[in-house]
């Protein structure tokens, strides 16, 4: 029976790594701590003692029991171990353990996982058998009718006529066939061992679910991951799976499951991943295949010689700045070696992927030939749009909500020239298809003509392709509105796309996120030939930047290990000034005002990644006790929004970032429109007035001009949104997906503050997490746009006032540029910024 990896390391071993945070022990010295660990390990591994006999209590254990059970009384004391508790005490590799727990819940339990593992092995064996059978055991001359069958009825062909007997089939095998079968058998054996290992590991997870979490497989689908996560935290308090901390936070669990994924998200934001490259005679290509992701994961995290020595710790050499050049050379050699191995195996991988995708999509294409014309989110898009600390099912749910808007947006573009050609080709192919079908109906012998089925299939494929190129005559062209709806759900789009959604450039860039399924399949099939060259010529030159990135942006968190510092979502350290309110920014960066001017630009991320990730994480995990700076940021944003709402309702100035966001939010659909109306038409509450006056103390109390302003405000709403309903009814229309967050939803949101509604109103709390995140994303983008415009205006005014030729810089160096703040792909980590940042920043659990 397999058991979790349990390792009781000494404190000296833990102190040997410079990446670990050191805390003075309290209550007991190191020796007592080691003794306690050793005793716990002994109780777990051999509860009855070294020889299977009962062990007497030591002096420390019996000091309070001397009167009742004296040593010479002859009373035998039986040690009954708490097997349920000791079973899960101090699991060494919590990353793998929590990851398997997450997969166990997402894959619906042990039975489904075992069946899936077994069928995957059978699939590979079936492919090998089928190829060998087709190449050596089929009589193609009889199958194609070139040779008459040898049976008693020469006019009837049977299965035995077209297949060689077993002995003759094996005799046809060549040495190449035996070599391929031998290699396939070795690989199949490895897959079988891997399957057995996975099954034993998931058997442990099943025992943990059943005994520790008290969740049976039959009830697993009734629990969300959020509910499972809360039970894990309770088990940690009882059994101490992580021995370095008394309790685990939601962020700790996310760090364990998404440690390496968070690094990839940050590397993508810093343009250090090989996603853009040039192909001779073709041009620029934006692609990130699964094979490339597998190689990057192997090179950076899991392979021998990678920067990480295990699942939770970076190699000690990265703590020494002088080792950067040597580490970069080692990483460069590793990338080169992996690339050459990919180049050698490219033909084999290509054949396998061609067969795999052909088998996977053959039945789908037979029933739905237009399936290849559908679109899907690319691997590049999924990684670019991913938040820090966002699990796969949370990302899928968010992108699925944006799918319809994205599909409608790209379908609204068409090429007039391609449409004209497609209409004529559709006419010609339709005429030929109709002629063949009419002749076949008149005389069925027509369908026996050689290659007629191939012609019919080709004409059908031409028709499918042509129909995708012809635009819908009833299409309403509204790209800006659709792009706003997309932005509300995906949260990250370059700011340069604002008011440019109708242009061909933006459409082409967005198609890299949302590509045709046919393009996705072709990129995956041919990726074995592209990946080696991309690794050598695009990824390998970035070795020194990768080393600086890991050294600069790695911090140690007690009880978690080394994590990407951006994944801490520290708006004080990694926040982008363009995505934060000025007042909050001044308070949180006052201590770092004397740092080099280039540092904030390199410490922050483009597109408000830190701020958006923090906002989404708090909505999905409302129980999380966030740091003080995060609370200040969220409270500042929500209070600023309330102040703008009150200002719009009580003054003549009614256009501001909040009202623009609400109107854009209301154009996304009926449910969203209802919520926006509820916010905009709700009466101003005394609490909202108090917040507004605290933000604008010089304005004093609201004057008698309120009715006129309110009348103008209602007139503006009638021009932009439909009739409204009550706030409670409108919010109940939009339910939170069971896949995300807790079912009750968050209790402290932007929408609750804007509506002036108590989140505890009614017997059932409102589920508005999705709508709140959409509105918050739009609002932050509006604030970002306002700050960029204001800064540009100040720069233009200052430049106009300067006499003579102007040498004024296009952007102040202390703040990120417009391109850097909006997802520009031309900013990389410079060595100066990397060297000026310590490896271990402020550590927060």
N, C-alpha and C positions, 0 to 999 in steps of 0.2 A: 504494500500500500504506500503510495507516494505521500509525502508530507511537504509542507512549505519549507522553503530554504530558511533555516534557523542558524544564526551565527552570532556567537557572543564574543564580540571583539573586545580586546582590552582597551583601556583608556589611552595607553601609550600608542597603540596603533592608530586610534582616532586622532591623536594629537600630532601624528607624523605628517599629516597633509596640511599645507598652508592654506588650502581652500576651505577648511572647516572652521566654523566659529567656535571659540573656546569660551566656556562659561564655568566659573568656579562652582564646585559642588557644594551643596548645603546639606547639613545634617550628618553626613557620613563622609569619610575619606575615600580615596581611591581604592584602598585595599578592601574596605567593607563593600563597596559597590561591586568589585570583582567577585568577592565571596558570594554576594547575593546572586549575581548572575550565574556563577558556577553551581550554586545550590539549586537555582531554578532550572538550569539545564539538566542537572542530575535528576531532579524530580520529574522532569518531562520525559527524558530518555529512558530512565530506569527507575520507576517509582518504588520498586521493591528492593533497591540496593544493587550493589555490584554483582552479587551472587544470587539474586532472586529472593533474599531473605529480608525480614523486617529490620529496619535500622533504628537503633535507639536515638532519642532526641539528644542533641548536644546541650551543653551547659547553658548556652544563650537561650535556647528554646524552652528550657524547663525551669528557668529561674522564677517564674510566677506559678509553677505547679508543684513545687517541692512538698507542700503539706499534703496534697491529695494523692500524689503518686510518687512517694519516695523511691530513690533509686534501688534500695535493697528490699523493696516490698514484693518483688517477683511479678509485678504486674507488667504484662506485655502491651505496649502501646502500638497500635496499628496505624500506619500512615496511609490515609485515604487521599490520593491526589485528586485535585480538581482538574480532571482531564479536559473538561469543556473550556476552562480558562487557559490552562497551560498549552492547549493545542495550538492556539494562535498567538502566543506570546512572543514578541520580538521576531517578526518576519523580516529577514534581511533585505530581500529585493522587493520592496513594496511597490516599485514602479511596475514590475511584471505582474505582481499580484493584483493591484488595482486595475491594470489594463485588462487582465483576464476577467476580472469581475465585471468590468464595463462591457466587454464583448459577450460575456455570458448572459447579461441582461438584454443586450441588444439583439442577440441571436436566439432568444426565446428558450434557453435552457439546455440541459445536458443532452437530451435525446436528439434535438435538432442539430447540435454541434457534432455529435458522433456520426450521425447519418451523413452530414455534409462532408466531414473529413473522409469517410469511407468512399463516398461517391466521387470525390475528387481524385482519389487514387485509382478507382475503377475507370474514370474517364481517361486517364493517361494510358492505362493498360489497354483500353479499348482502341485508342488511336493507334498504338503500336501494332496491335493485332490486325486492325483493319488495313493499314498500309501494307503489311506483309502479305495479307490475304489477297488484296487486289493486285499486287505486283507479281505474285507467284502461283496463285491458286485459281485464277479465273481464265477460262478459255475465251479470249476476246474474239477469235475468228468465228466461233460458234455463236457468241453473244451478238455480234454485229451481222450475222447472217452470211458471212463469206464462205463458211463451211457448213454443210447440212449436219444436223445432229445425228448421232450414231444409234439412237434408240429405235424401238420397233415402229414408231410412227415418225417418218421424216418430216412431216408437216407440223409437228408439235415439238416445241423446245421446252425441256424441263430443267429444273435447277441442277440435277445431277449431270445434265449434258454440258452445262457451262462451267462446271467446277471440276478440277482435278481431284482424284482420290488423295487421301491424306499422305500416303507414302510418296506418291509422285509429286505432290505439292512440296513436301520437305526436300525432295531430291532437287527441286528447282532452285533452292536457296543457294546464293553465291556467298563468297567469303565476306563481301560487303554487307550482305543481309545479316549474316551471323554476327559481324562486328557491331552493327547498329542494334541488333537485339540484345547483345551482351551489354553494351553501354546502357541501353534502356532498362535492362534488368537491374543493373547496379543502381541506376537512379530510382527505379521503382522500389528497390530495397531500402534506399535512404528515405524515400517518401513514407514507406511503411513504418520505419523506426520513428520518423518524425510524427506520424499519425498516432502511434502508440504513446509517445511522449506527451503530445497535446491532450490526448484523452485522459491520461493519468493526472495531468495538471488540472484539467477541467473537472475531474472527479473530486479533487481537493476543493475547487471552487464550489461545487455542488454541496459538499459537506459544510462549507462555511455558510452558504446561504441557508441551509436547512437547520444547522445547529446554532450558529451564532446570530444570524439575522432573523431566523425563524420564518423563512420564506420558502415554501415548497415550490417545486417546478410547476405544479398545476396552478399555482397562484401567481406565478412570476409576471404574466402579462397584465395583471391587475395593479402592478407597481410601476411607477415612473422611476427614472434614474435619480431624480431629486429625492424621492422617498427612500430609495436604497442608500443614497449618500448620507442621509440623516441617520439611518440605522448604523451605518459604518462608523459614524462619529460616536454614537453611543457605545458601540463595541470597543472602540479605542479607549474610552474612559474606563471600561471594565477590565479589559484584557491587555491593553498596552501593546498593540501590534507594532507601533513605533515607540521604541523605548526612550528616545531622546526628547519626547514631548508628552505632557499629560493629556492633551487633547489635540485633535486635528481640526483645522478649519476647512471650509469649503475650498479655499484657494490652495491649501496643501494637497488636497486630493486631485484637483485639476492639474497642479504642477506635476504630480506623479504620473498621471495618465498622458499629459501633453508636453512633457519636458522637451523632447526633441522637435515636436511640431511647433512649439513656440519659437524655437531658434529659427526654423525655416520661415516662419511668418516675418520675423525681424530681418532675416537675410533677404527676403523678397523685397521688403520695404526699403532696404539699403542698396538695392540693385546689385547684390553680390551673387545671385543665382544665374546660371546660364540660360536665360529664357529668350534673349534676343541675339540673333546671329545672322550673318549674311551667307547665302549660298551663291556661288558663282553662276552667272547667267540667269539667276532667278530674282535675287534681291533679298530684302530683309524678311526674316521669318521669326515669328513669335510662337514658340512651342515649348511645352514641358510634358514630355511623355511619361508614362508610368515607369518605363525602363530607366529614364534619366533620374526620376525621383528615387528609384531603388538604388542607383549608383551613388547619388549624392548622400542618401541615408547611410549607405555602407561606408563611404569615404569619411564622412564627418562624425559619425556617431557609433557605428557598430562594428566596423572592420578592424582587423589588426593594424595598429599604427595610427588609428584615428585619434582626434584630440581627446576623446573621452576614454578613460581607462575602464569604466564600467557604466552601468545605467545611470548613475547619480553623481559621478565625480569626474571633473576635468583633470587631465594629467598635471602633475605638480610642476612640470617644466614651464607651463604657461604663466606661472606666477612671476617668473624672472624675465624682466624686460630685455635683457641682453640675449636671451635665447630666441628672439623673434626670427632672426635670419635663419638660424639652424632649423627651427621648427617649420618655417616656410619651405625650406629645401626638402625636408622630409615629407611634408604634405604634397609638394609638387611631384616628388618621385612616386608617392602613393597614387596620386591621380593619374600619372602616366602609366603606371603598372596596371591599374584597373582599366584604363582606356585600351591598352594593348590587348588585355584579356578579352574585352568586349569585341575588339576587332577580330580576334581569332574565332570567337564563338558566334560572330554575327550571322553567318549562313545558317547555322543550326537554329539559332533563336528566330531568325526570319521565317524559316520553314515551319517551325512550331507555331509561331503566332499566326501565320497565314492559315494553317490548318485549324487552329483553335477558333479564330474569328469566323472562318467559313462555316464550321460546324455550329457555332453559337447562333449565327444569324441566318442560316439557310432556311429554316422553317419560318422565321419571321418574315423574310423577304418573299417567300412563296405566297404567304397570305396577305402581306401588306408591302407591296413593292415601294411604296412611298416612305417607308420607315427611315431610309437613309436621308431623306429630305428634312427630317425633323432636326431640331437643334438640342444641344446639351451644353451644360457648363463645362468648360475645359479645365484641365488640371491647373493651368496657369491662372485662370479666373478664380478657381476655388481657393487657391493659396493667396492670391492678391486680395481677395475680398474677405478673407478669414480674420476674425478677431483673435486677439490673444485670449487664451483660456476658453476656447470654444470647441466643444466636443463635436464629433462628426454628425450626430443626429440633430444637434442644434443648428449647425451650418446647413444641413440638408433642408431642414424646415424653413429656414430663412430664405434660401435660394429658391426653394419651390414656390414660395409666395411671390417671388419676383419673376417666375418663369413666364407667365402669361404676358406680363407687361413687356418683358424683353423680346419675346417672340413677336408680339404685335409691332414693336418698334422696328425690328430688323425687316419684318415683312412689309413695312410701309415704304421701303426703298426698292427701287427696281431700275433696271437699265432699259431705256426706251429702245435702243438698238437690239438688245437681247430679246426684248419682248416681241418686236416685229419678226425677228428670225424664228423665235419659238412658235409664234402663231402659224407661220407657214410650214415649219417642220411638223407641227401637230396636225395640220391639214393633210399633208402628204402621207404621214404615217397612218393617220386615221383612215384615209382612202384605201391604202394597201391592206390594212387590217380588215376593213369591211369587205373588200373583194375576196380575200382568202376565206373568211368566214362564210360568205354567201356561197362560194363554190363548194365549200365543205358541207354545208347544209344540203345543197343540191345533190352532191355525190360524195359519200363518205370516203371513197377511195382517195380523195384529194389529201386527206390527213396522213396517208401512208407515204407521201412523197418525201424523199430524203431531205433531212435538215429543215423540214417545215416548222417543227417545234422551235428550233433555234431562231428562225425568222420571226415567228410570233412573239417569242420572248424579247427579242431585240426591239421590235416595234412597240411592245408594251413599255419597255424601259425608256425608249425615246419619248413616248407620251408622258410618262411620269416626270421626266426631267423638264420637258417643255412646260408642263402645267405649273411647275414651281417658279418658272421665269415670267409667267404672265401675271400681272397684278390683278387684284380684286377690283372689279368695277365699282363696288359699293364701299370702298375703303375711304375712311375719313382720316386725313393726314394731320396728325397732331403730335409730332416728335418731341416737342418740349414738354408737353404734359406727360407723355409716356416716360421720358427720361427722368422726370421728377418722381414719378411713381417707382421707377426702378431704384433711384437713389434712396428713397425712403426705406426700402427693404434691404438693399445690399450695403448701404451706409458709406461706401467708399467709391468715389468717382473723382477723377481729376477736376480741379476747379476751372481749368481751361475749357472744359466742355460746357460750362454755363452759357446759355443762350446760343450754343453752337450745335445743338443736337440735330439740326437739320442738315448739317454739312456732311460731305462724303468722308472727310478725315475722321470725324467722330464715329461715324458708322463703321468704318474699317477698324478703328481701334477697339470699339466695343465688340465687334465680331471676333476678336481674339479671346474675349472672355466667354462668348456665347457662340460656339461654332456648330457647323453642320455635323451631324453624326457621321456622315460619310467622310468628311475631313478628319474627324477624330480617329476613325478606324484606319484611314490611310497613314496618318502620322504615327499611330501605334505599330502598324505592320512594318513600316520602313524605318522605324526608330533604331533598330539594331545597327543599321549602316550609318546613321547620322550621329548617334550618341558618342562613339569613340572620338570623332573629330571635334565635336563640341567640347568634350572633356579636355582634349589636348589644347585646342586653340582658343577657347573661350573661358573655361573654368580654371585651367591650370595657371594662367597668368595672374589670377586673383588670389594666389596662395598666401602672399604676404598680407593682403587685406583681410583674408579669412582668419589668419592667426591673430591679427590685431583686433578683429571683431570679437573673437572668443575671449581674448585677454581683457578687453575693455568692458564688454557687456556681459560678464559672468559674475554673479554674486552667490554667496553661500547663505542658505536659509536653514536655520536650526530645525532638525527633524525632517528636512527635505533633501538637502544636498545642494549641488551647484545648479542654478537655473539661470535662464536668460533674464537679465535685469529689467528688460522691457516688459516681461511677463508679470512683474510685480505691479504694473499699472500705477507707478508712482508719478502723479501729475506734477509734483514739485521738482523731481529730478529729470524726468523724461517727457514732461508735458511740452507741447508746442505753444509758444506765446500767441500765435495767430488763432488758436482754437480755445483760448481761455479769456475770461473777462479781465479787463485791465486792473480793476481793484483787487481781485483775487490774485492776479499774477504778481502785483507789487507786494502783497503780503507774503506770498510763498517764496519769492525769489530775492527778498531783501538781503538774506544772508549770503547769497551767491552773486551779488551785484558786481563784485570785484574780479570775477573770473574772466578768463580771456573771452573776447567777443566771439570767436569762432566756436566755442564750446557748446552754447545752447543749440546751435544749428546741428551739430553732430550728435548731441545727446538726445535731441527730439526726433520724432518720426514724422514722415510726410502723411498728409491727409487726415490728421487728427486721430491716428491709430490708437494712441494711449487713451485719449479722452473717450472715444467711442467704445473701446473695449471695457473700460471701467464702467461706463454707463450701462452697457448690456449685461455685464456680469452682476452688477448690483440688482438689476431687474429680475434676472433669473435666479439669483441667490439672495433674497432679501434678508436672510438670517445672518449673512456674513458681517462680521464686525470689521468695518473698513477703517483704515488709518485716518488720522485727523485731517490731513491734507485732502484726502479724497472726499470726506464729508463736507469740507469747506467748498470744494469745487462744485459738487452736486447741489449743495444748498444755494450757492451763489448763482448757478445757472437757473435754478427753479425760481428763486426770488427775483432775479432779473427779468424772467419771463412774466411773472405776475405783475411786476412794475410796468412793463410795456403794455400788458393787457389793460391795466387800470388807466394808463396814460391814453391809450386808444379810445377807451370808453368815456373818459372824462375831459378830454381836451380836443382841440381842433386838429391836432396832429394825429392822424389815424393810421398812417402807413409806417410800419417798423418791422424789424425782423420777425417778430412773433406773428403779427397779422399776416405777413407774407407767407410764413410757414403754415399757418392754419388754413389759408385759402388754398395753397398747394396741396396740403393734406386732404382737404375736402374734395379735391378733384379726382382722387384715386378711386372712388367708388361710393355707393350709396351708404354703406356702414360708416366709412370714414367721413363722408359729408355730414352725416347725422351727428357724429361726435364733434366735428368742428363747429357746427351750428350750436350745439349745446354749450360749448366753451364761449363762443363769441356773443351769444345772446343771454347768457346767465347774468344775474344781477351781481354787482360788485359787493362783496362781503366786507364787513369791518376789518377782518383780518387782512384781506387783500389791500385795503386802503392803508392799513398800518405799515405793511411791507413796502408799498409804493412810496409813502411819505418818508420812510427810513432811508430809501435809496435816493430820494430827491428832497432832502430836508429844507432846501431853500424855497420850495414852492408853497409850503404851508398847506393848510387844509383845502379840500375841494371847494370851489366857489359855486355860485349859482349858475354858471355856464354849462352845467352838466346836461340838462335836457336838450339843448341845441346840439351839443356834441354827440349825445346818444342818438338823436334823430339822424344826424349825418352818418353815424356809424351803422345804424340799421339799414340806411339806404345803400351803403357800400356792400353790406352782406347780401342784400337782395340782388345786387348785380353780379355776385360771384357764386353764391351758394343757394341751394334750395331751402324750402321751409324746414324749420327745426323742430325737434321734439325734446322731451325732458332729458336731462343729463343721465339719470339712472337708466331709463329705457334705452337710450342710444348706446350706452356703454355695454349693456347686456347683449347687444346684437353681435359684438365682436368678441368671440371667445378665444382664450389662449389655448394653443395647441397642447395636447397632453404630453407631447414630446419635450416641451421646454419648461423649465422652472417648476415651481410648485403649482398645484391645481388651483389654490386659492388666489394666486397672483400676488404681486407686491402690494404693500400698503402705503408706501411713500413714493408717489410718482408725480411727474409733471402735470398730467391731466387732472389728477385730484386737486392739486393746488390751483390750477386755472379755473376749474369748475366750482371751487369752493365747496366740494363735497367731502364729507367725512368718510374715509375709506371703510369705516366699520358700520356704515348705514346698512340696514337690512340684515337678514339672517345669513345670507351668502355673500361674501366679499366679491367685489367685481374683478373680472379677469381682463385687464386692459394692458398687460405687459407688452404685447405686440404693437398695439396702437401707440402706446407711450414711447416705445423705442423709435417707431417711424417718425413721430412728431419731433422727438428730441434730435434725431439725425438731421431732419430738415432745418430745425432751429439752429443747431450748431453750424451747419453750412451757411445759413443766412448771416449769423454773427461773424463767421470767418470772412465772408464776402464784404461785409460792412467794414471790418477792420482793414482789409486789404485796400479797399477803395479810399478810406480815410487816410491811410498811410501814403498812398500814391498821390492823393490831393496835396498833402503836406509837402511831399517831395517836389511836385510840380510848382507849388507856390514858392518854395525856397529857391528853386532853380530860376524862376522868373525874376526874383529879387536880386540875384547875384549879378553884378556888372561884368561885362566882358564875356569871353568864352566860358562856358560852363563845364566844369569837370566833376559835377555832382554825381555820385554813384547811383545806379538805378535802384538800389535797395540799401537800407541801412544795414551794416554788417552785424548788428547785435540781434537781429531777428531773422528768421528763415525767409528766404525769398518766396515769391509767389509760386515758383515752380516747385520749390522744396516743400511748401506747405500744401500742395495740391496733388501730390503724387507724381512729381517729375521723375523721370527715369535717368537723369544725368548727374545725380549727386551720389558720391561714394565717400567712404570714410578716408580721411587723409591721415597720414602718419602723425602729423602734429596733434590732431585732435585725439588720436588713439593714445599717444604717449602722455598727454596731459590729463588723462582720466585714470584714476586708480582702478585696480582690478576689483577690489571689494568695496562696494558702495555701502550706503546705509542699509543694514540688514533688517528685514521685516518679515515676520512669519505669516 
